[in-house]
């Protein structure tokens, strides 16, 4: 895709991936920002609320596995379209659910669609772009997710608590409106993917691509990194408004802080993507790793002032999403183009276990009587372990010229 004649198609592909990720980010965030309203209506226990938050994570795991395998057989475009239709429809169904058990079931079904979308969005953005700007394109597509989360927080800010169902209604209508544009303008998967997606050997060769050619250790390290950072991300997406509210912030202030979390994540992720395509790769990786535990401690011990916590939430979102962009860049760089979909899909599927465990982890700490500050401190060992994994992978795969040369040969 390096020729000038194809640059417009590549830019359009990345833009459509951004819009698709925006819809996914809105729906992923919907449960967290609507928690206050549905809690007032249904009075769920802490454990019931944790299960509700984790229901979409369980669906995400299955959706990522099925979506990745389906993309190998059918192509990335049809699987992406089907994923958006699925989570759009079931998000609308969530808005009509009359009880916590039915809300939880609807969120699980929504997660099936959410799980199949992101691996294909990232793979399409990576496939469409030249190697020298691939990380920028991956970051551009990915930042749609936190931007969508910010929009969800904005909707909650504008609506009273009792109208929480409108969040899921907006989250359901938006992807259904975008699907026709994806069908009309997104290139067919086989025009961007150098393999024949329907070949029977694609599935048989997946394990060889993931673990063969001395890839086993780094594949497992990549999976561990995805698991830890997604656990942290989804814990914050679902519980940050409640934790800040418990510290004394008003509803409007918690909504602003949540929007800042996503806005900061989007800005930093986009900036980091450009830095990863520049000579400042190692510096940017090191700063993103060191920043996360520091920000967690500051939020845990800072006074409950709206401006202070909004700024810290912005930096927290940036630190978390920066590491996720690094991991998506690693997955795209580490696996050759023929195995990129399988590599990203497998890593995302493992990471989805983190989206399931993260909300439950926070719920268990709160149920045991921990304060919001103690919950944040309890996350600290997780982010430290994640930082070690991300640092090892990022420095070896994104900051090593030799690795880049191997990757370019693999693409050919």
C-alpha angles and dihedrals in degrees: 000000000000097000117103091235091064098044092090091054091048092050091049091049092052090047092052090048089052091052092048090050089049090059091047092049091052092052095044090052095043096086094052097047093044093048095096094055098043090045090056091049101042103023095218121188119248090258093049090051091049091051090049091053092047096046093083089047090059090051090046091059093053092040093053092050095045093040093051094048092044091053089055090056105032105023132259098270099060092043091050092049092048090049093053092047090050098051092040093054096045093045087059088049090052090058090059098045112122100202144030094255091053091044088053092049091049091050090052090054090046088054091058089066095039091054094055096048109061100052090053093045092053094043092050092049091048094046093050096055137072116253094248092063101026096112091052091053092047090050092047092053093043097050088067086078098061091039088056089049090053090053090052090053090048091053089052091048091055097043130068117245094255091062094061091127089071089070091063091042092056090044090054100045097046099063091043090055092049096048095081090056091051090050092048102041111020110098117243112268095244091058089063102030117072093210130076100250096205096053113124090223091064094077095039091051097048096092091046091053092048100042106015127090091039093299097124099095096046092043090055091045090051090051092050090050093050091048094052098043094044089049089054094044097051093043088057095041092055104031107028094087091049093045092050091045090052088054090060106269118142121242094259092049093051090049090052091049091050091049089049090051090058096038091051090048092052095048095046094043092053092047092047092051089059091046091052088059090052136067090266094075099119095044092052092047092050094048093049091051095048095043099061101065091041092054092047091056092047092052091047094054104028120107114262096259118146098225095045095049093043090056092046091047088053091053091044092055090047093051094048097045092043089062091048091053089051090053094048088050090049092050091049093047098042099053122057117245091259090060100030096103093049093045096050093040093052092048092048091048091054090045090055088069084066090055087054097046100038098070091042091050091056091043091053092051092050092045088053089058100260118155121236089257091052090050090055092048088049089062092055098088089051094055092044091055090045091051091056092052094045091048093052093048098041096049093047101041106028103028099042115092091201091056090052092052091052090048093053091051090050090052090055 
